[in-house]
Amino acid sequence: MNNIVGLKELRQNLEQYVRLVEQGKSLIVLRRSKPLFRISPIEEEEWEEVVDFTKIRRGGVSIKELLSRL
């Protein structure tokens, strides 16, 4: 099911629409009665963990340190 929402309405009530997306609903955002973009939940299968830098060091690894080791 697609919900249609205006851009101004989305900005003013963002948290409400975030909850809808978290529930699995998609939104089509309009600007001046024309479709602008779609917001939809991401598919969990699309994301795969490559590396978790917090396992190397608590708080992660700085980008500077990471790039110096490449």
Gaussian input, Z-matrix of N, CA and C with variables (Angstrom, degrees):
# hf/3-21g

backbone

0 1
 N
 C     1     B1
 C     2     B2     1     A1
 N     3     B3     2     A2     1     D1
 C     4     B4     3     A3     2     D2
 C     5     B5     4     A4     3     D3
 N     6     B6     5     A5     4     D4
 C     7     B7     6     A6     5     D5
 C     8     B8     7     A7     6     D6
 N     9     B9     8     A8     7     D7
 C    10    B10     9     A9     8     D8
 C    11    B11    10    A10     9     D9
 N    12    B12    11    A11    10    D10
 C    13    B13    12    A12    11    D11
 C    14    B14    13    A13    12    D12
 N    15    B15    14    A14    13    D13
 C    16    B16    15    A15    14    D14
 C    17    B17    16    A16    15    D15
 N    18    B18    17    A17    16    D16
 C    19    B19    18    A18    17    D17
 C    20    B20    19    A19    18    D18
 N    21    B21    20    A20    19    D19
 C    22    B22    21    A21    20    D20
 C    23    B23    22    A22    21    D21
 N    24    B24    23    A23    22    D22
 C    25    B25    24    A24    23    D23
 C    26    B26    25    A25    24    D24
 N    27    B27    26    A26    25    D25
 C    28    B28    27    A27    26    D26
 C    29    B29    28    A28    27    D27
 N    30    B30    29    A29    28    D28
 C    31    B31    30    A30    29    D29
 C    32    B32    31    A31    30    D30
 N    33    B33    32    A32    31    D31
 C    34    B34    33    A33    32    D32
 C    35    B35    34    A34    33    D33
 N    36    B36    35    A35    34    D34
 C    37    B37    36    A36    35    D35
 C    38    B38    37    A37    36    D36
 N    39    B39    38    A38    37    D37
 C    40    B40    39    A39    38    D38
 C    41    B41    40    A40    39    D39
 N    42    B42    41    A41    40    D40
 C    43    B43    42    A42    41    D41
 C    44    B44    43    A43    42    D42
 N    45    B45    44    A44    43    D43
 C    46    B46    45    A45    44    D44
 C    47    B47    46    A46    45    D45
 N    48    B48    47    A47    46    D46
 C    49    B49    48    A48    47    D47
 C    50    B50    49    A49    48    D48
 N    51    B51    50    A50    49    D49
 C    52    B52    51    A51    50    D50
 C    53    B53    52    A52    51    D51
 N    54    B54    53    A53    52    D52
 C    55    B55    54    A54    53    D53
 C    56    B56    55    A55    54    D54
 N    57    B57    56    A56    55    D55
 C    58    B58    57    A57    56    D56
 C    59    B59    58    A58    57    D57
 N    60    B60    59    A59    58    D58
 C    61    B61    60    A60    59    D59
 C    62    B62    61    A61    60    D60
 N    63    B63    62    A62    61    D61
 C    64    B64    63    A63    62    D62
 C    65    B65    64    A64    63    D63
 N    66    B66    65    A65    64    D64
 C    67    B67    66    A66    65    D65
 C    68    B68    67    A67    66    D66
 N    69    B69    68    A68    67    D67
 C    70    B70    69    A69    68    D68
 C    71    B71    70    A70    69    D69
 N    72    B72    71    A71    70    D70
 C    73    B73    72    A72    71    D71
 C    74    B74    73    A73    72    D72
 N    75    B75    74    A74    73    D73
 C    76    B76    75    A75    74    D74
 C    77    B77    76    A76    75    D75
 N    78    B78    77    A77    76    D76
 C    79    B79    78    A78    77    D77
 C    80    B80    79    A79    78    D78
 N    81    B81    80    A80    79    D79
 C    82    B82    81    A81    80    D80
 C    83    B83    82    A82    81    D81
 N    84    B84    83    A83    82    D82
 C    85    B85    84    A84    83    D83
 C    86    B86    85    A85    84    D84
 N    87    B87    86    A86    85    D85
 C    88    B88    87    A87    86    D86
 C    89    B89    88    A88    87    D87
 N    90    B90    89    A89    88    D88
 C    91    B91    90    A90    89    D89
 C    92    B92    91    A91    90    D90
 N    93    B93    92    A92    91    D91
 C    94    B94    93    A93    92    D92
 C    95    B95    94    A94    93    D93
 N    96    B96    95    A95    94    D94
 C    97    B97    96    A96    95    D95
 C    98    B98    97    A97    96    D96
 N    99    B99    98    A98    97    D97
 C   100   B100    99    A99    98    D98
 C   101   B101   100   A100    99    D99
 N   102   B102   101   A101   100   D100
 C   103   B103   102   A102   101   D101
 C   104   B104   103   A103   102   D102
 N   105   B105   104   A104   103   D103
 C   106   B106   105   A105   104   D104
 C   107   B107   106   A106   105   D105
 N   108   B108   107   A107   106   D106
 C   109   B109   108   A108   107   D107
 C   110   B110   109   A109   108   D108
 N   111   B111   110   A110   109   D109
 C   112   B112   111   A111   110   D110
 C   113   B113   112   A112   111   D111
 N   114   B114   113   A113   112   D112
 C   115   B115   114   A114   113   D113
 C   116   B116   115   A115   114   D114
 N   117   B117   116   A116   115   D115
 C   118   B118   117   A117   116   D116
 C   119   B119   118   A118   117   D117
 N   120   B120   119   A119   118   D118
 C   121   B121   120   A120   119   D119
 C   122   B122   121   A121   120   D120
 N   123   B123   122   A122   121   D121
 C   124   B124   123   A123   122   D122
 C   125   B125   124   A124   123   D123
 N   126   B126   125   A125   124   D124
 C   127   B127   126   A126   125   D125
 C   128   B128   127   A127   126   D126
 N   129   B129   128   A128   127   D127
 C   130   B130   129   A129   128   D128
 C   131   B131   130   A130   129   D129
 N   132   B132   131   A131   130   D130
 C   133   B133   132   A132   131   D131
 C   134   B134   133   A133   132   D132
 N   135   B135   134   A134   133   D133
 C   136   B136   135   A135   134   D134
 C   137   B137   136   A136   135   D135
 N   138   B138   137   A137   136   D136
 C   139   B139   138   A138   137   D137
 C   140   B140   139   A139   138   D138
 N   141   B141   140   A140   139   D139
 C   142   B142   141   A141   140   D140
 C   143   B143   142   A142   141   D141
 N   144   B144   143   A143   142   D142
 C   145   B145   144   A144   143   D143
 C   146   B146   145   A145   144   D144
 N   147   B147   146   A146   145   D145
 C   148   B148   147   A147   146   D146
 C   149   B149   148   A148   147   D147
 N   150   B150   149   A149   148   D148
 C   151   B151   150   A150   149   D149
 C   152   B152   151   A151   150   D150
 N   153   B153   152   A152   151   D151
 C   154   B154   153   A153   152   D152
 C   155   B155   154   A154   153   D153
 N   156   B156   155   A155   154   D154
 C   157   B157   156   A156   155   D155
 C   158   B158   157   A157   156   D156
 N   159   B159   158   A158   157   D157
 C   160   B160   159   A159   158   D158
 C   161   B161   160   A160   159   D159
 N   162   B162   161   A161   160   D160
 C   163   B163   162   A162   161   D161
 C   164   B164   163   A163   162   D162
 N   165   B165   164   A164   163   D163
 C   166   B166   165   A165   164   D164
 C   167   B167   166   A166   165   D165
 N   168   B168   167   A167   166   D166
 C   169   B169   168   A168   167   D167
 C   170   B170   169   A169   168   D168
 N   171   B171   170   A170   169   D169
 C   172   B172   171   A171   170   D170
 C   173   B173   172   A172   171   D171
 N   174   B174   173   A173   172   D172
 C   175   B175   174   A174   173   D173
 C   176   B176   175   A175   174   D174
 N   177   B177   176   A176   175   D175
 C   178   B178   177   A177   176   D176
 C   179   B179   178   A178   177   D177
 N   180   B180   179   A179   178   D178
 C   181   B181   180   A180   179   D179
 C   182   B182   181   A181   180   D180
 N   183   B183   182   A182   181   D181
 C   184   B184   183   A183   182   D182
 C   185   B185   184   A184   183   D183
 N   186   B186   185   A185   184   D184
 C   187   B187   186   A186   185   D185
 C   188   B188   187   A187   186   D186
 N   189   B189   188   A188   187   D187
 C   190   B190   189   A189   188   D188
 C   191   B191   190   A190   189   D189
 N   192   B192   191   A191   190   D190
 C   193   B193   192   A192   191   D191
 C   194   B194   193   A193   192   D192
 N   195   B195   194   A194   193   D193
 C   196   B196   195   A195   194   D194
 C   197   B197   196   A196   195   D195
 N   198   B198   197   A197   196   D196
 C   199   B199   198   A198   197   D197
 C   200   B200   199   A199   198   D198
 N   201   B201   200   A200   199   D199
 C   202   B202   201   A201   200   D200
 C   203   B203   202   A202   201   D201
 N   204   B204   203   A203   202   D202
 C   205   B205   204   A204   203   D203
 C   206   B206   205   A205   204   D204
 N   207   B207   206   A206   205   D205
 C   208   B208   207   A207   206   D206
 C   209   B209   208   A208   207   D207

   B1=1.4483
   B2=1.5304
   B3=1.3192
   B4=1.4613
   B5=1.5178
   B6=1.2955
   B7=1.4626
   B8=1.5159
   B9=1.3182
   B10=1.4572
   B11=1.5142
   B12=1.3359
   B13=1.4609
   B14=1.5271
   B15=1.3107
   B16=1.4570
   B17=1.5213
   B18=1.3120
   B19=1.4567
   B20=1.5298
   B21=1.3203
   B22=1.4679
   B23=1.5278
   B24=1.3239
   B25=1.4679
   B26=1.5265
   B27=1.3279
   B28=1.4643
   B29=1.5241
   B30=1.3243
   B31=1.4705
   B32=1.5213
   B33=1.3264
   B34=1.4646
   B35=1.5259
   B36=1.3323
   B37=1.4628
   B38=1.5231
   B39=1.3172
   B40=1.4543
   B41=1.5228
   B42=1.3177
   B43=1.4686
   B44=1.5322
   B45=1.3130
   B46=1.4682
   B47=1.5300
   B48=1.3214
   B49=1.4625
   B50=1.5274
   B51=1.3163
   B52=1.4662
   B53=1.5227
   B54=1.3259
   B55=1.4702
   B56=1.5244
   B57=1.3318
   B58=1.4671
   B59=1.5239
   B60=1.3236
   B61=1.4655
   B62=1.5231
   B63=1.3280
   B64=1.4662
   B65=1.5240
   B66=1.3275
   B67=1.4629
   B68=1.5279
   B69=1.3344
   B70=1.4595
   B71=1.5195
   B72=1.3173
   B73=1.4657
   B74=1.5256
   B75=1.3300
   B76=1.4648
   B77=1.5177
   B78=1.3280
   B79=1.4597
   B80=1.5190
   B81=1.3137
   B82=1.4622
   B83=1.5202
   B84=1.3171
   B85=1.4586
   B86=1.5232
   B87=1.3365
   B88=1.4591
   B89=1.5210
   B90=1.3239
   B91=1.4606
   B92=1.5114
   B93=1.3056
   B94=1.4690
   B95=1.5308
   B96=1.3075
   B97=1.4782
   B98=1.5224
   B99=1.3344
   B100=1.4623
   B101=1.5269
   B102=1.3343
   B103=1.4679
   B104=1.5255
   B105=1.3174
   B106=1.4617
   B107=1.5261
   B108=1.3328
   B109=1.4627
   B110=1.5216
   B111=1.3232
   B112=1.4562
   B113=1.5321
   B114=1.3040
   B115=1.4662
   B116=1.5220
   B117=1.3149
   B118=1.4604
   B119=1.5181
   B120=1.3265
   B121=1.4641
   B122=1.5164
   B123=1.3182
   B124=1.4592
   B125=1.5199
   B126=1.2942
   B127=1.4536
   B128=1.5223
   B129=1.3007
   B130=1.4570
   B131=1.5232
   B132=1.3329
   B133=1.4579
   B134=1.5203
   B135=1.3262
   B136=1.4601
   B137=1.5212
   B138=1.3243
   B139=1.4498
   B140=1.5204
   B141=1.2969
   B142=1.4544
   B143=1.5173
   B144=1.3118
   B145=1.4582
   B146=1.5161
   B147=1.3033
   B148=1.4591
   B149=1.5160
   B150=1.3208
   B151=1.4582
   B152=1.5278
   B153=1.3073
   B154=1.4552
   B155=1.5227
   B156=1.3261
   B157=1.4613
   B158=1.5232
   B159=1.3354
   B160=1.4597
   B161=1.5250
   B162=1.3322
   B163=1.4662
   B164=1.5325
   B165=1.3300
   B166=1.4647
   B167=1.5257
   B168=1.3241
   B169=1.4642
   B170=1.5213
   B171=1.3201
   B172=1.4650
   B173=1.5326
   B174=1.2954
   B175=1.4616
   B176=1.5225
   B177=1.3373
   B178=1.4529
   B179=1.5092
   B180=1.3127
   B181=1.4606
   B182=1.5230
   B183=1.3193
   B184=1.4634
   B185=1.5291
   B186=1.2950
   B187=1.4647
   B188=1.5289
   B189=1.3251
   B190=1.4500
   B191=1.5451
   B192=1.3344
   B193=1.4566
   B194=1.5201
   B195=1.3099
   B196=1.4654
   B197=1.5303
   B198=1.3168
   B199=1.4603
   B200=1.5220
   B201=1.3279
   B202=1.4689
   B203=1.5315
   B204=1.3263
   B205=1.4541
   B206=1.5264
   B207=1.3107
   B208=1.4809
   B209=1.5029
   A1=109.15
   A2=117.17
   A3=122.00
   A4=109.83
   A5=116.50
   A6=122.75
   A7=107.31
   A8=116.08
   A9=121.36
   A10=107.52
   A11=116.26
   A12=121.30
   A13=108.95
   A14=115.64
   A15=120.66
   A16=110.98
   A17=116.44
   A18=121.95
   A19=111.34
   A20=117.27
   A21=120.92
   A22=110.07
   A23=116.73
   A24=121.50
   A25=110.93
   A26=116.80
   A27=121.16
   A28=110.39
   A29=116.97
   A30=120.76
   A31=111.52
   A32=117.09
   A33=120.70
   A34=112.58
   A35=117.61
   A36=121.56
   A37=111.47
   A38=115.77
   A39=121.30
   A40=113.14
   A41=116.73
   A42=120.09
   A43=111.61
   A44=116.75
   A45=121.47
   A46=110.34
   A47=117.31
   A48=120.78
   A49=111.93
   A50=116.71
   A51=120.00
   A52=109.12
   A53=117.10
   A54=120.43
   A55=111.30
   A56=117.32
   A57=120.16
   A58=111.45
   A59=116.24
   A60=120.69
   A61=110.05
   A62=117.08
   A63=120.64
   A64=111.29
   A65=116.94
   A66=121.82
   A67=112.16
   A68=116.45
   A69=120.18
   A70=115.30
   A71=117.66
   A72=120.68
   A73=110.47
   A74=115.90
   A75=122.46
   A76=109.65
   A77=115.90
   A78=121.81
   A79=109.63
   A80=116.08
   A81=121.32
   A82=105.86
   A83=116.21
   A84=121.60
   A85=108.97
   A86=115.05
   A87=121.78
   A88=110.86
   A89=115.03
   A90=121.55
   A91=106.27
   A92=116.34
   A93=122.23
   A94=110.88
   A95=116.07
   A96=124.95
   A97=114.09
   A98=118.07
   A99=121.14
   A100=109.03
   A101=117.42
   A102=119.69
   A103=110.46
   A104=116.12
   A105=121.69
   A106=110.73
   A107=117.02
   A108=121.40
   A109=109.84
   A110=114.78
   A111=121.85
   A112=108.43
   A113=115.30
   A114=121.35
   A115=106.00
   A116=116.09
   A117=119.69
   A118=109.54
   A119=116.15
   A120=119.01
   A121=110.54
   A122=116.82
   A123=119.60
   A124=109.02
   A125=115.07
   A126=121.24
   A127=108.05
   A128=117.46
   A129=121.21
   A130=112.11
   A131=117.89
   A132=120.41
   A133=112.82
   A134=117.06
   A135=120.90
   A136=112.33
   A137=117.51
   A138=121.26
   A139=110.13
   A140=115.05
   A141=120.17
   A142=107.81
   A143=115.88
   A144=119.82
   A145=108.98
   A146=116.06
   A147=121.17
   A148=109.10
   A149=116.12
   A150=120.44
   A151=107.87
   A152=115.90
   A153=121.31
   A154=107.55
   A155=116.20
   A156=120.99
   A157=112.55
   A158=117.71
   A159=119.22
   A160=111.07
   A161=117.63
   A162=120.25
   A163=110.43
   A164=116.23
   A165=120.96
   A166=109.72
   A167=114.85
   A168=120.44
   A169=107.69
   A170=115.26
   A171=119.77
   A172=109.53
   A173=116.37
   A174=120.36
   A175=112.71
   A176=117.02
   A177=120.89
   A178=113.66
   A179=115.02
   A180=122.85
   A181=107.05
   A182=116.88
   A183=119.54
   A184=109.77
   A185=115.62
   A186=120.89
   A187=110.31
   A188=117.22
   A189=121.61
   A190=110.56
   A191=115.04
   A192=119.91
   A193=111.43
   A194=115.61
   A195=120.14
   A196=110.84
   A197=116.97
   A198=120.80
   A199=112.03
   A200=117.42
   A201=119.32
   A202=111.41
   A203=118.10
   A204=121.28
   A205=113.22
   A206=117.41
   A207=120.36
   A208=111.74
   D1=130.32
   D2=179.26
   D3=-104.06
   D4=132.67
   D5=173.89
   D6=-102.56
   D7=140.22
   D8=179.18
   D9=-107.52
   D10=130.90
   D11=-177.45
   D12=-140.80
   D13=143.20
   D14=175.70
   D15=-76.39
   D16=153.18
   D17=-178.28
   D18=-59.64
   D19=-43.05
   D20=179.98
   D21=-63.40
   D22=-44.14
   D23=178.22
   D24=-61.01
   D25=-41.11
   D26=178.14
   D27=-60.69
   D28=-47.45
   D29=-179.57
   D30=-62.11
   D31=-40.62
   D32=-175.74
   D33=-73.99
   D34=-27.63
   D35=-176.10
   D36=-128.74
   D37=43.33
   D38=-174.14
   D39=-55.79
   D40=-44.47
   D41=-176.14
   D42=-61.15
   D43=-38.18
   D44=178.07
   D45=-61.80
   D46=-42.24
   D47=-178.72
   D48=-75.39
   D49=-30.03
   D50=174.48
   D51=-61.39
   D52=-42.64
   D53=178.94
   D54=-62.65
   D55=-38.80
   D56=177.95
   D57=-62.39
   D58=-43.05
   D59=179.51
   D60=-66.05
   D61=-39.06
   D62=176.92
   D63=-61.94
   D64=-27.76
   D65=178.16
   D66=-82.59
   D67=-0.86
   D68=176.51
   D69=100.45
   D70=5.52
   D71=-179.05
   D72=-89.18
   D73=151.50
   D74=176.16
   D75=-105.42
   D76=151.90
   D77=178.42
   D78=-126.10
   D79=140.70
   D80=170.06
   D81=-108.34
   D82=125.16
   D83=-176.79
   D84=-101.75
   D85=129.51
   D86=-179.12
   D87=-108.65
   D88=147.38
   D89=168.69
   D90=-129.83
   D91=121.80
   D92=-178.19
   D93=54.38
   D94=45.76
   D95=176.50
   D96=66.55
   D97=13.09
   D98=177.88
   D99=-116.87
   D100=136.44
   D101=178.43
   D102=-59.65
   D103=131.98
   D104=-178.24
   D105=-108.10
   D106=-49.67
   D107=177.88
   D108=-161.71
   D109=169.18
   D110=178.73
   D111=-117.84
   D112=138.89
   D113=173.77
   D114=-112.73
   D115=126.28
   D116=179.08
   D117=-144.13
   D118=156.37
   D119=179.20
   D120=-64.99
   D121=147.75
   D122=177.87
   D123=-81.39
   D124=149.78
   D125=176.57
   D126=-81.56
   D127=128.10
   D128=-178.52
   D129=-59.64
   D130=-31.88
   D131=-178.13
   D132=-67.01
   D133=-21.37
   D134=-177.32
   D135=-71.26
   D136=-22.92
   D137=-174.86
   D138=-105.78
   D139=133.08
   D140=176.67
   D141=-134.04
   D142=137.64
   D143=-179.56
   D144=-75.48
   D145=123.12
   D146=178.60
   D147=-92.24
   D148=-51.07
   D149=177.42
   D150=-152.77
   D151=142.05
   D152=176.63
   D153=-112.53
   D154=102.55
   D155=-175.60
   D156=-68.20
   D157=-17.33
   D158=176.84
   D159=-72.35
   D160=-16.94
   D161=175.75
   D162=-78.60
   D163=-23.90
   D164=177.96
   D165=-77.30
   D166=-47.41
   D167=-179.65
   D168=-148.40
   D169=134.87
   D170=179.14
   D171=-57.77
   D172=130.29
   D173=-177.94
   D174=90.72
   D175=-4.16
   D176=177.37
   D177=90.80
   D178=-172.66
   D179=-178.02
   D180=-121.95
   D181=137.01
   D182=-179.12
   D183=-69.94
   D184=151.01
   D185=-179.76
   D186=-63.28
   D187=-34.85
   D188=179.32
   D189=-61.13
   D190=-46.76
   D191=178.96
   D192=-64.84
   D193=-41.49
   D194=-179.80
   D195=-61.59
   D196=-47.78
   D197=-178.65
   D198=-66.89
   D199=-32.53
   D200=179.88
   D201=-67.74
   D202=-23.20
   D203=-178.87
   D204=-90.44
   D205=-4.90
   D206=179.81
   D207=-82.42

